[in-house]
Amino acid sequence: MALPRHIAIIMDGNGRWARRKGLNRIMGHRSGAKTADKITEACARRGIEALTLYTFSTENWKRPKKEVDALMGLIERTLSENEKKIKSNNIRFNVIGRIDELVPSLRERIRRMMADSSSNSGMVLTLALNYGSRQEILEAAKKACEKSAEKGIGQDVFSEEYFSGLLYTSDLPDPDFVIRTSGEMRLSNFLLWQTAYAEIYVTDTLWPDFSADELDKALEDYQRRDRRFGE
C-alpha cells in the first residue's frame, strides 16, 4: 500500500519526558534531538520523499531565556554533527521560518548546508525553525499585495496554486500525514494552509521515546485510511 509522500511531525513531549525522569528540560531536548536523527534515517530508508520537523516555533521565544539559549546551541551543534551525514546520504536539507532572526553563526550554517545539499536527490529534510504558520500566511498575503501593486497581477490569476507558491513550502508537496507525539490534539500553528487535507495521527508516546517501530505503527494506521479530500 502507498506510503505518504510528505510526513510532518510535531515533536512534542521533551520537557515532560525529562520531568518524569527527574532531569532538567534541556536533557529532554537533547534526547529529542537524538530521536529526530533516528526518525530522519528511518523515513529515508522507507522511501519517504519529504520529512518536515517542527523544531522551534515563533512562540517558543516566550520560554525562559536560559532554555531558549540552550535550545539554539543544541540545534547548531546537532546540525554541525550531522552535516556530513546529510550530504553523504543524499538528503536535501531545508529550513523554513524566519531564518534572518537567528544568531549569525546558526544562519550561516543553515545557508551553507542548504547550498551544499541543494543538488542531492534523496529525501528532503525540512526543519521548521523560528516558524509560525499564521506569520507565514500573512507574509504570503503581503507578497501578493506587493506583486499586485508592482506588476498589476489581478484577481484572475490569484488562485490557490498561486498563493501556495508564495509560502515557505513552495517547492514541497503538501504533507499527506501529520504525526503529533505526547497526546496533544492541536496543530500549534504548524503548516495550517498546507495540512488542509492531511491525515493526522496522535500518539501518547513522548517524542524522546518515539522509535522506528512507533513510526511503522503510524504508517500502518495511515495505510488503513480512506482519503476522500472532501468528497
C-alpha positions, -999 to 999 in steps of 0.1 A, spaced: 0 0 0 11 36 -7 32 55 18 27 92 24 50 114 2 54 140 29 54 135 66 52 164 90 60 158 127 51 179 158 79 167 181 62 172 215 69 160 250 106 166 255 100 186 287 76 161 302 99 132 294 127 149 313 104 158 342 93 122 346 129 111 348 139 138 372 161 156 346 162 192 335 143 202 303 174 206 282 182 169 288 148 162 273 156 183 243 190 165 238 172 132 239 146 145 214 174 156 190 187 120 190 152 108 182 149 133 154 181 118 139 168 82 142 134 91 126 150 110 98 171 80 90 141 57 93 120 78 69 147 79 44 151 42 45 113 37 40 113 59 9 95 89 22 101 118 -2 99 147 24 100 150 61 93 182 80 101 185 117 86 213 138 118 223 156 113 257 171 82 279 168 79 317 169 60 312 202 89 293 217 108 325 223 85 331 252 102 303 271 129 312 297 160 327 281 182 300 296 162 273 279 160 292 246 197 298 245 204 261 253 180 251 225 197 273 200 230 259 210 217 223 207 202 230 172 235 244 160 256 216 175 232 189 161 235 204 126 273 205 129 273 168 139 250 158 110 263 180 82 285 153 66 259 126 72 232 146 54 255 151 24 267 115 22 231 101 25 219 122 -5 194 142 17 184 177 7 185 199 37 159 227 40 148 252 66 115 272 67 108 301 90 123 335 99 159 325 95 171 361 95 162 364 132 185 336 143 221 342 155 246 348 127 265 316 133 234 295 130 221 314 100 254 308 82 254 271 90 219 267 77 226 285 45 258 266 39 240 232 45 211 242 22 235 252 -6 258 222 -2 229 197 -3 208 215 -30 217 191 -57 210 160 -36 182 139 -50 171 119 -19 146 128 8 140 165 16 145 171 53 130 204 64 133 220 98 106 244 107 128 268 127 115 301 141 84 291 123 47 301 127 21 293 101 -1 324 107 30 346 102 39 326 70 4 332 56 5 369 65 39 372 47 25 355 17 -5 378 16 18 408 18 38 395 -11 7 390 -31 -3 426 -24 31 439 -34 31 419 -66 -3 432 -74 7 468 -69 41 465 -87 32 442 -116 -5 446 -119 -13 410 -111 -51 408 -109 -77 385 -93 -79 364 -125 -45 348 -116 -49 348 -79 -56 311 -73 -48 286 -45 -18 274 -66 -6 310 -70 -9 316 -32 8 283 -23 38 294 -45 43 324 -21 46 302 10 79 290 25 70 255 13 65 264 -24 89 237 -36 74 209 -14 43 188 -18 17 194 9 20 170 38 -1 138 35 4 128 71 9 148 103 22 129 134 20 146 168 36 130 199 26 134 236 -12 131 230 -19 168 224 -48 173 200 -38 205 182 -17 217 153 0 245 173 3 270 144 21 244 122 16 243 84 -21 254 87 -26 260 50 -6 230 38 -23 204 61 -58 212 50 -63 176 38 -36 158 57 -43 127 78 -35 134 114 -21 108 138 -17 114 175 2 92 199 6 94 237 43 85 233 66 114 242 89 124 215 122 111 230 105 76 232 92 77 196 110 49 177 112 34 142 87 8 154 63 37 165 68 52 131 58 20 114 27 17 136 17 52 125 24 44 88 2 13 91 -26 34 105 -22 58 76 -24 30 51 -57 18 65 -74 52 60 -96 61 31 -85 96 19 -116 114 5 -103 150 1 -138 164 10 -157 141 -14 
